[in-house]
Amino acid sequence: MRVSVYGCDLTGLVTAGALASTGNDVLGLSVGSLKAEDLQQGILPREEPGLKELIQGQLEAGRLNFSSDWQDGIAHAEIIFFSMPSWRFAEAKKVVSLIAETAVQNLILVVQSTVPVGTAEHFSKVLNAGYRQRNLETEVKVVSMPEFISEGRAIQDFTRPDRIVLGATDPVAIEQIHDLMRPFNRLTDQVKVMAPRSAEYAKYAVNALLATRLSLVNELANNAERFDVDMEEVRQAVGSDSRIGFSYLYPGCGFGGASLSADIESLVETLHHCGSEVELLETVLEINESQKEVMFRKAWQYFGADLRGIKIAVWGLAFKPNTNTIINAPSQKTVEALVAQGAEVVVHDPKANKNFQNWWQAYAAQKETLEVDAVVFAEEMYAALEGVDALMILTEWKHFWNPDFQKMQQLMRRPVIFDGRNLFEPKRMAERGFDYFAVGRGMKLENLC
């Protein structure tokens, strides 16, 4: 099939590469600041395991190409995917208008983006009205197929999905998308067909449930410390309940990323507009923003409410492992708070150093109270530890799990660790001579109660 994919961020690139790998003729259309010339050379805007190899392989095979001319995508396609992030909804509407004004062939428009409920119906009306005004007998069928991919495992999520949610009522469109996705739907039929509005709402519902679960676990972990309870023991007990399970049951220093918080905020705003009460979701977001500073608060308390002259290393800047994305990452609020309180900060991330440096320089320049030079960037994890009074771990990169503790003690001025991802066992850390504070476990700060 001839497929055009509008949007070349993570979802769009994975969609384009995966569909090309199964024999389709795919054209990716750049939206925003991305340059089609760079994409055509295999220069990608972000790090993602396996993505560069996937795109490069399909470019070399000739099944994938990129263009910046949106009209090329319309002329090319039998099926058009909207894979733009939610904050590019304005561009999506512009593409819809262009299709309505210029397309002549039968088309299926597949909306992967997280969009307001009712968008598929609205797009369908606009597109087919445009066709009728030009006296065309062809039509556009609009399908909602929200994406459920996560950074760090995006290719696996697309090619081996838990489910494919398909919001459509037209049997021809359902059959064609079913055929297109068949290579990724072989073990059992994972396609869940429903009304377009249900599919659009399902995406928000999934994110709302995941965010609520994460914030609840973090709140329980924070309070476990008040009772001198090890949250890891509690997690084992709770996760063993078949009604609950272990997924998204790990306490930490808050969730981040470009989509999850933004999608919840969008849902809250929409529900407010409809006159609904959304106290729970608002609380979920508030808890998460507070949780991003949980390690800072522990350090502030440990050092007697005075961080002036205290040197702190930070391991992990990306919002999750296997990505260089720092959008809404706990590292942003944590580093800002440390610098604002007079701490010297040395940071390291295996992939996100450059992105964080660009963000910090721009952010600090806007704030009169923050010094750009207060944050030093280390290219190697142990180099960040030299002469520091404490280490904070904010991202659970795999090579952080088993470091050389003896080397760490030799480099650090004080053996203190604030672990926002609960990587280590408190008992073993005490045996190694570290003051160790985690989320819901570890040493207890005396004045918590």
C-alpha positions as CSV (number, residue, x, y, z in Angstrom):
1,M,0.0,0.0,0.0
2,R,1.0,3.6,-0.5
3,V,1.2,5.2,2.9
4,S,1.9,8.8,3.9
5,V,2.9,9.6,7.5
6,Y,2.5,13.2,8.7
7,G,4.8,13.9,11.7
8,C,8.3,12.6,12.0
9,D,8.7,12.6,15.8
10,L,9.0,9.3,17.6
11,T,5.5,7.9,16.8
12,G,5.7,8.9,13.1
13,L,9.2,7.5,12.6
14,V,8.3,4.2,14.2
15,T,5.1,4.0,12.2
16,A,6.8,4.9,8.9
17,G,9.7,2.5,9.5
18,A,7.6,-0.4,10.6
19,L,5.1,-0.1,7.8
20,A,7.9,0.2,5.3
21,S,9.5,-2.9,6.7
22,T,6.4,-5.0,5.8
23,G,6.6,-4.0,2.1
24,N,4.6,-0.8,2.0
25,D,5.7,2.3,0.0
26,V,5.9,4.9,2.8
27,L,6.5,8.7,2.5
28,G,7.2,10.6,5.8
29,L,6.2,14.2,5.9
30,S,8.1,16.5,8.2
31,V,6.0,18.8,10.4
32,G,7.5,21.6,12.5
33,S,11.2,22.3,12.6
34,L,12.3,18.8,11.4
35,K,14.1,18.9,8.0
36,A,13.2,16.3,5.4
37,E,16.7,16.4,4.0
38,D,18.2,15.3,7.4
39,L,15.7,12.5,7.7
40,Q,16.4,11.3,4.2
41,Q,20.1,11.1,5.3
42,G,19.1,9.0,8.3
43,I,19.7,11.9,10.7
44,L,17.0,11.5,13.4
45,P,15.7,14.0,16.0
46,R,16.0,11.7,19.0
47,E,17.6,8.5,20.4
48,E,15.5,5.4,20.5
49,P,16.8,1.8,20.6
50,G,16.7,0.2,17.1
51,L,15.1,3.2,15.4
52,K,18.2,4.5,13.5
53,E,18.8,1.0,12.1
54,L,15.2,0.6,11.1
55,I,15.0,3.9,9.3
56,Q,18.3,3.5,7.6
57,G,17.5,0.0,6.4
58,Q,14.2,1.1,4.9
59,L,15.8,4.2,3.2
60,E,18.4,1.9,1.6
61,A,15.7,-0.5,0.5
62,G,13.8,2.3,-1.2
63,R,10.6,1.7,0.6
64,L,10.8,4.8,2.8
65,N,11.4,8.4,1.8
66,F,10.8,11.8,3.3
67,S,9.5,15.1,2.1
68,S,8.7,18.6,3.5
69,D,6.0,19.3,0.9
70,W,2.7,18.3,2.4
71,Q,1.1,18.1,-1.0
72,D,3.5,15.3,-1.9
73,G,2.0,13.2,0.9
74,I,-1.5,13.8,-0.3
75,A,-0.7,12.8,-3.9
76,H,1.3,9.7,-2.8
77,A,-1.2,8.1,-0.4
78,E,-3.9,5.6,-0.3
79,I,-3.7,5.8,3.5
80,I,-2.6,8.8,5.5
81,F,-1.4,8.6,9.1
82,F,-1.5,11.6,11.4
83,S,1.3,10.8,13.8
84,M,1.9,14.3,15.2
85,P,2.2,14.9,18.9
86,S,-0.9,16.4,20.6
87,W,0.7,19.9,20.7
88,R,0.8,20.0,16.9
89,F,-3.0,19.7,16.6
90,A,-3.0,23.1,14.7
91,E,-0.8,21.6,12.0
92,A,-3.0,18.6,11.8
93,K,-6.0,20.8,11.1
94,K,-4.0,22.6,8.4
95,V,-3.2,19.2,6.7
96,V,-6.9,18.3,6.9
97,S,-7.8,21.6,5.1
98,L,-5.2,20.9,2.4
99,I,-6.6,17.4,1.8
100,A,-10.1,18.8,1.6
101,E,-9.0,21.3,-1.0
102,T,-6.7,19.3,-3.2
103,A,-7.1,15.5,-2.8
104,V,-9.0,13.6,-5.5
105,Q,-8.6,9.9,-4.7
106,N,-10.4,7.7,-2.2
107,L,-8.4,8.0,1.1
108,I,-8.3,6.6,4.6
109,L,-7.1,9.0,7.2
110,V,-5.8,7.3,10.3
111,V,-5.5,9.5,13.4
112,Q,-2.8,8.2,15.8
113,S,-2.4,11.5,17.7
114,T,-4.0,12.1,21.0
115,V,-6.8,14.4,20.0
116,P,-10.0,15.8,21.6
117,V,-12.9,13.4,21.6
118,G,-15.0,13.9,18.5
119,T,-12.0,14.9,16.3
120,A,-12.4,12.0,13.9
121,E,-16.0,12.9,13.3
122,H,-15.1,16.5,12.8
123,F,-12.3,15.7,10.3
124,S,-14.6,13.4,8.4
125,K,-17.2,16.2,8.0
126,V,-14.6,18.8,6.8
127,L,-12.9,16.4,4.4
128,N,-16.0,15.0,2.7
129,A,-17.6,18.5,2.6
130,G,-14.5,19.6,0.7
131,Y,-14.8,16.7,-1.7
132,R,-18.5,17.5,-2.3
133,Q,-17.8,21.1,-3.0
134,R,-15.5,20.0,-5.8
135,N,-18.1,17.6,-7.1
136,L,-15.9,14.5,-6.5
137,E,-17.5,11.1,-6.2
138,T,-14.6,9.8,-4.1
139,E,-14.5,10.1,-0.3
140,V,-12.3,10.1,2.8
141,K,-12.8,7.6,5.6
142,V,-11.5,8.7,9.0
143,V,-10.3,6.1,11.5
144,S,-9.1,6.7,15.1
145,M,-6.1,4.4,15.9
146,P,-4.5,5.9,19.0
147,E,-0.8,5.0,19.6
148,F,0.2,3.2,22.8
149,I,4.0,3.3,22.4
150,S,6.5,4.2,25.1
151,E,9.9,5.8,24.7
152,G,12.7,3.3,25.1
153,R,10.6,0.4,23.7
154,A,8.7,2.1,20.9
155,I,9.4,-0.3,18.1
156,Q,8.5,-3.3,20.2
157,D,5.2,-1.6,21.3
158,F,4.3,-0.9,17.7
159,T,5.3,-4.3,16.1
160,R,4.2,-6.5,19.0
161,P,1.2,-4.6,20.4
162,D,-0.9,-5.6,23.4
163,R,-3.9,-4.3,21.4
164,I,-4.7,-2.2,18.4
165,V,-7.6,0.1,19.2
166,L,-9.5,0.9,16.0
167,G,-12.2,3.5,16.1
168,A,-14.2,3.1,12.9
169,T,-17.7,2.2,11.7
170,D,-17.0,1.7,7.9
171,P,-16.4,-2.0,7.2
172,V,-14.2,-1.2,4.2
173,A,-11.9,1.0,6.3
174,I,-11.8,-1.5,9.1
175,E,-10.8,-4.3,6.7
176,Q,-8.1,-2.2,5.0
177,I,-6.4,-1.1,8.3
178,H,-6.8,-4.6,9.6
179,D,-4.8,-5.8,6.5
180,L,-2.2,-3.1,6.9
181,M,-1.6,-4.0,10.5
182,R,-1.8,-7.8,9.9
183,P,2.0,-8.4,10.2
184,F,1.9,-7.0,13.7
185,N,-1.2,-8.9,14.7
186,R,-0.4,-12.5,14.0
187,L,-0.2,-14.3,17.4
188,T,-3.8,-13.5,18.3
189,D,-6.2,-10.9,16.9
190,Q,-5.4,-7.8,19.0
191,V,-7.6,-5.4,17.0
192,K,-10.4,-3.9,19.2
193,V,-13.0,-2.2,17.0
194,M,-15.1,0.4,18.5
195,A,-16.7,3.8,17.8
196,P,-14.2,6.6,16.9
197,R,-15.1,8.6,20.0
198,S,-14.5,5.6,22.2
199,A,-11.1,5.0,20.7
200,E,-10.1,8.7,21.2
201,Y,-11.3,8.6,24.8
202,A,-9.6,5.2,25.4
203,K,-6.2,6.9,24.9
204,Y,-6.9,9.5,27.6
205,A,-8.3,6.8,29.9
206,V,-5.2,4.6,29.7
207,N,-2.9,7.6,30.4
208,A,-5.2,8.7,33.3
209,L,-5.1,5.3,34.9
210,L,-1.3,4.9,34.5
211,A,-0.7,8.4,35.9
212,T,-3.1,7.8,38.8
213,R,-1.4,4.5,39.7
214,L,2.1,6.1,39.6
215,S,1.1,9.0,41.8
216,L,-0.8,6.8,44.3
217,V,2.3,4.5,44.6
218,N,4.5,7.5,45.2
219,E,2.2,8.9,47.8
220,L,2.0,5.5,49.6
221,A,5.8,5.3,49.5
222,N,6.3,8.8,50.9
223,N,4.0,7.9,53.8
224,A,5.6,4.5,54.4
225,E,8.7,6.3,55.6
226,R,6.7,7.9,58.3
227,F,5.9,4.5,59.7
228,D,9.4,3.1,59.2
229,V,8.0,0.7,56.6
230,D,10.0,-0.6,53.6
231,M,7.9,0.1,50.5
232,E,9.7,-2.6,48.6
233,E,8.2,-5.2,50.9
234,V,4.8,-3.6,50.5
235,R,5.2,-3.5,46.7
236,Q,5.9,-7.2,46.7
237,A,2.7,-7.9,48.6
238,V,0.5,-5.6,46.6
239,G,1.8,-6.6,43.2
240,S,1.2,-10.3,44.0
241,D,-2.5,-9.5,44.1
242,S,-3.8,-10.7,40.7
243,R,-6.2,-7.8,40.6
244,I,-3.3,-5.3,40.7
245,G,-0.1,-6.8,39.3
246,F,3.4,-5.2,39.2
247,S,3.2,-2.9,36.2
248,Y,3.7,0.7,37.0
249,L,4.0,-0.1,40.7
250,Y,7.5,1.2,41.3
251,P,7.8,4.3,43.5
252,G,10.2,7.0,42.3
253,C,10.8,10.7,41.8
254,G,7.9,11.3,39.5
255,F,7.0,10.6,35.9
256,G,7.9,12.9,33.0
257,G,8.1,12.9,29.2
258,A,6.3,14.9,26.5
259,S,3.0,13.1,26.5
260,L,1.7,11.7,29.7
261,S,1.4,14.9,31.7
262,A,0.3,16.9,28.7
263,D,-2.5,14.4,27.8
264,I,-3.8,14.4,31.4
265,E,-3.7,18.2,31.4
266,S,-5.6,18.2,28.1
267,L,-8.2,15.8,29.5
268,V,-8.7,18.0,32.6
269,E,-9.1,21.1,30.5
270,T,-11.6,19.4,28.3
271,L,-13.6,18.1,31.2
272,H,-13.6,21.5,32.9
273,H,-14.9,23.0,29.7
274,C,-17.8,20.4,29.8
275,G,-18.6,21.4,33.3
276,S,-17.2,18.2,34.9
277,E,-15.4,17.9,38.3
278,V,-11.9,16.4,37.9
279,E,-10.5,16.6,41.4
280,L,-8.8,13.2,41.2
281,L,-6.9,13.9,38.0
282,E,-5.9,17.4,39.2
283,T,-4.5,15.8,42.4
284,V,-2.6,13.2,40.4
285,L,-0.8,16.0,38.5
286,E,-0.1,17.9,41.7
287,I,1.3,14.9,43.4
288,N,3.6,14.2,40.5
289,E,4.9,17.7,40.3
290,S,5.7,17.6,44.0
291,Q,7.3,14.2,43.7
292,K,9.8,15.5,41.2
293,E,11.4,17.4,44.1
294,V,11.4,14.6,46.6
295,M,15.1,14.0,46.3
296,F,15.9,17.7,46.7
297,R,13.7,17.8,49.8
298,K,15.6,14.9,51.3
299,A,19.0,16.5,50.6
300,W,17.8,19.9,51.9
301,Q,16.7,18.1,55.1
302,Y,19.9,16.0,55.4
303,F,22.2,19.0,55.1
304,G,20.4,21.0,57.7
305,A,18.3,23.2,55.4
306,D,21.4,24.9,54.0
307,L,22.8,23.7,50.7
308,R,25.2,26.6,50.1
309,G,28.6,25.2,49.2
310,I,27.3,21.7,49.1
311,K,28.4,19.8,45.9
312,I,25.9,17.3,44.6
313,A,26.3,14.9,41.6
314,V,23.2,13.9,39.6
315,W,23.2,10.7,37.6
316,G,20.4,10.6,35.1
317,L,18.8,13.6,33.3
318,A,16.4,11.8,30.8
319,F,12.9,11.2,32.0
320,K,13.4,7.5,31.5
321,P,16.2,5.2,30.3
322,N,17.0,4.5,26.6
323,T,16.0,8.0,25.6
324,N,17.6,11.5,25.4
325,T,14.2,13.2,26.2
326,I,14.3,15.6,29.2
327,I,10.8,17.2,28.7
328,N,9.1,17.3,32.1
329,A,11.8,15.2,33.5
330,P,12.4,15.2,37.3
331,S,15.9,16.4,36.7
332,Q,14.7,19.8,35.6
333,K,12.9,20.7,38.8
334,T,15.6,19.0,41.0
335,V,18.5,20.8,39.4
336,E,16.7,24.1,39.5
337,A,15.9,23.7,43.2
338,L,19.5,22.7,44.1
339,V,21.0,25.6,42.3
340,A,18.4,28.1,43.7
341,Q,19.5,26.9,47.2
342,G,23.2,27.5,46.5
343,A,24.3,24.0,45.7
344,E,27.1,23.2,43.2
345,V,25.8,20.6,40.8
346,V,27.6,18.2,38.5
347,V,25.3,16.2,36.2
348,H,25.8,13.2,33.9
349,D,23.5,11.3,31.5
350,P,24.7,8.8,28.9
351,K,22.4,10.4,26.2
352,A,20.7,13.5,27.5
353,N,23.6,15.7,28.5
354,K,23.4,17.9,25.4
355,N,19.6,18.3,25.5
356,F,19.8,19.2,29.2
357,Q,22.6,21.7,28.7
358,N,20.6,23.4,25.9
359,W,17.6,23.6,28.2
360,W,19.5,24.8,31.2
361,Q,21.3,27.6,29.4
362,A,18.0,28.9,28.0
363,Y,16.2,28.5,31.3
364,A,18.8,29.9,33.6
365,A,19.3,32.9,31.2
366,Q,15.6,33.8,31.8
367,K,16.0,33.7,35.6
368,E,18.0,36.4,37.3
369,T,18.5,34.2,40.4
370,L,20.1,31.2,38.6
371,E,23.7,31.0,37.4
372,V,24.2,29.2,34.2
373,D,27.7,28.1,35.3
374,A,26.3,26.5,38.5
375,V,25.7,23.3,36.6
376,V,28.8,21.4,35.3
377,F,28.4,18.5,32.8
378,A,30.4,15.3,33.1
379,E,30.8,13.0,30.2
380,E,31.5,10.0,32.4
381,M,29.5,8.8,35.5
382,Y,32.4,8.5,37.9
383,A,33.9,11.9,36.8
384,A,30.8,13.5,38.2
385,L,31.5,12.1,41.7
386,E,34.9,13.8,42.3
387,G,34.7,15.7,45.6
388,V,30.9,15.7,45.9
389,D,29.0,15.7,49.1
390,A,26.2,13.5,47.8
391,L,24.9,11.7,44.7
392,M,21.4,11.8,43.4
393,I,20.1,9.2,41.0
394,L,17.1,10.3,38.9
395,T,17.1,7.9,35.9
396,E,17.4,4.1,36.2
397,W,20.0,3.5,33.4
398,K,21.1,-0.1,33.6
399,H,24.7,0.6,34.1
400,F,23.8,2.6,37.3
401,W,22.5,-0.5,39.0
402,N,25.9,-2.1,39.7
403,P,28.5,0.6,40.0
404,D,31.9,0.3,41.6
405,F,31.0,1.3,45.2
406,Q,34.6,1.3,46.4
407,K,35.6,3.7,43.6
408,M,32.6,5.9,44.4
409,Q,33.7,6.2,48.1
410,Q,37.2,7.1,47.0
411,L,35.9,9.9,44.8
412,M,33.1,11.3,46.9
413,R,33.8,13.6,49.8
414,R,30.9,12.1,51.7
415,P,29.3,8.7,51.0
416,V,25.7,9.9,50.7
417,I,23.2,8.7,48.1
418,F,19.7,10.0,47.4
419,D,18.2,7.4,45.1
420,G,15.1,8.5,43.2
421,R,14.7,5.1,41.5
422,N,15.3,2.7,44.4
423,L,18.1,0.9,42.6
424,F,19.9,-0.5,45.7
425,E,19.2,-2.5,48.8
426,P,19.3,-0.3,51.9
427,K,20.9,-3.0,54.1
428,R,23.7,-3.6,51.6
429,M,24.3,0.1,51.2
430,A,24.7,0.4,55.0
431,E,27.2,-2.4,55.0
432,R,29.1,-0.6,52.3
433,G,29.2,2.5,54.5
434,F,26.8,4.8,52.6
435,D,24.1,7.0,54.0
436,Y,21.3,5.8,51.7
437,F,17.9,7.5,51.1
438,A,15.4,6.2,48.6
439,V,11.7,6.5,48.0
440,G,9.8,4.7,50.7
441,R,12.9,2.9,51.9
442,G,16.4,3.4,53.1
443,M,17.6,5.5,56.0
444,K,15.0,7.6,57.9
445,L,15.4,11.3,58.3
446,E,14.6,11.9,62.0
447,N,12.3,14.9,61.6
448,L,9.9,13.4,59.1
449,C,7.4,12.6,61.8
